[in-house]
Amino acid sequence: MMMTTTVATMTMATTMTRSRRTPRGPSRRDFGALFFAIVVVLQTLCAAFFVYDIFAGVIGIRTEPLSWRVHELIQLSATVGLVAGIGLAVLALRSANLQRRAAEDRLAEVTGAFHELIETRFAEWRLTPAERDVAFFVMKGFTTAEIAGLRETSEGTVKAQTAAIYRKAGVSGRAQLVSHFIEDLLGEGLAAA
């Protein structure tokens, strides 16, 4: 209940903060999108000219020949468009790599925080090493038979260890055990935000 209230309060505060922001001028992203659109239009026009020029020669369509200056200007525009396209592709690839690295870093942080949280709770509950192993397998979704096979023990032993884990954690089953950690993570995440 308290978490729901906290989430609602944070959502309202974020909405109110966003509505109070003053509009800014065009952002760097807007200029990038405009530049990208100009390059695409330039490349499309030059490509259309070259395709028309080739087909006109092949089919034999009589056209007024362009002066060499206009022809050179079109070729120069095509070259500029191609070089700009290569530059944009390199920038887009670099940006994608930076975003991927940032996402990997955030995932590593979250994974580390989750592992730390699990270890803290297991220590608080005073789980034995065997119970810790079983608890990890339970949280990963393995069945009792699968856990017994992985730990090379009987299903009865795993059931007894699972019951001890649930009792020490103060939960009634697998779903409550997992949700206990999710609630802790969400609570820490909301506190950090």
N, C-alpha and C positions, 0 to 999 in steps of 0.2 A: 504494500500500500504506500509506504513511504517513498519507494523508488518511483512509482507511478506519479506521485505528486512532484517529485524532483524533476522527472522528465518533462512533465507538463509545464513546470515553472521555467525550466531552461528553454523549452520551445517558445514560450511566450516572450521571454527576454530576448531571444535571438530574433524573433519576428519584429519586436518593437525596435531593436537596434537597427535592423535592416531598413525599416520604414523611415528612420530618422536620418539615414545617410543622405548626404547631398550628392546630386548627380555630378559625375566628373566628366571631363572631356574624353575624347576617343582614347582608348587604351592601346598599348603596344600590340596587343592581340588583334585589335581592329585594323591597325596599319598593316600588320602581317597578312591578314585576310584580304585586304584591299590590294596589296602588292601581289599576292598569289592570284587573285582574280585578273589583274592586269596582265600578268605573265601568261596565264591560260588563254586569255583573249588574243594576245599577241601571237602565241604559238598557233592557235587555231586559225587565225587569219593568214598567217604565213603558210601553214600547211595547206589551206584551201587554195591559195595562189599557186603553190607548187604543183598540187594535184591537177588543177585546171590547166596550168601551163603544159604539163606532161600529156594530159588527155587531148588538149587542143592540137598538139603536135602529132600525136598518134592518129587521131580521128581525122585530122585535116581541117579543123575549124579555122576559118580565116579570121584573124583578129588583127587589130592595129598593133604593130609591134611597139613595145614599151621602149622608152629611151634607156640607154645604158645606165643613166643616173638613177632612174626610178627602179630599174631592175637591181642595181647594186644596193639601193636603200632597202628594198624588200629583203635581199639576202642578209644585209647587215642586221635588220630587225629580227630575222629568223635566228641568226647567230646569237644575238643578245637574249632572245627568248629562250633558246636552248641552254645557254650558260646560266641564266637566271633560274631555269627549271632544275638544273643540276645543283645549283646553290641551295634552292629550296628543299630539294630531296636530301641533301646532306644535313641541313638544319633540322628537317623533320626526323631524320634518323637519329641525330644527336639528341633531340628533345625526347624521342621515344626511349632511348637508352637511359637518359637521366631519370625519366619517370619510372622505368622498370627498376633501376637501382634504388630509387626512393621507396618504391613499393616493397622491394625485397628487404630493405632496412627496416621499414615499419613492420613487416611480417616477422622478422627476426626479433624485434623488440617485443611484439605481442607474444610470440612463442616463448621467449625468455620469461616474460611476465607471467604467462600461464603456468610454465613449469615451476617457477618460483612460488606461485600461489599454491600449486598442488603440493609441493614439498612442505610448505608452511603448514597447510591443513593436515597433512599426514603426520607431521611432527606433533601438532596440537592434539590429534586424536590418538597419538601413541601407537601407531600401526607398526606391527612387526615387519621385517623385510619381506617375508612371504606375503603378508597382507598387502603391502605396498605393491608388489608385483601383481597380485590378483586385482587390486583396485585399479591399476593402470589398464589391465586387460578388460575389466568390466567397463571402464569409461570409454575404451576404444570400441566397445560393442561386441566383443567376443562372447560366445555362449559358454555355459559351464563346461560342456564337453570339450570345446576348443581350448579353454583355459587349462583343463586337466591334461589334455594332450601336450600343450606347450610346456607346461610345468612338470610333466611326467609324474603326475600324481593321480589320485582317484577323484572322481566327481564328488564324492561325499566330502572329501577334504576341502575341495574348492567351495562347495556349498557352505560348509562350516566357516571357512575363512570369509566368505562373502557376507554371511549373517553377522560375523563379528565386526566387519567393516561398517555395515549399515548401522549396527548398534552403537559403535563408537562415534560415528558421524551424526547420529541422531536422525537418520532418514529411514524410509521404509522400503526403498528399492533403488534400482539402477537409475530410473528417470530422475528421482529426487537427488541422487548423488551427483549426477551430471549437472542438473539445474542449479545445485548449490554452488558449483564452481562458476557457472555462467553468470549467476546473480552477483557473485563476488567480483568477477571481471567487469561486468557492466557497472557495478557500483564504483569501482576504482576508476573506470574510464570516465564516468560522469563527474567524479570528484576532480579528476585531472583536467577536464574540459572546463 
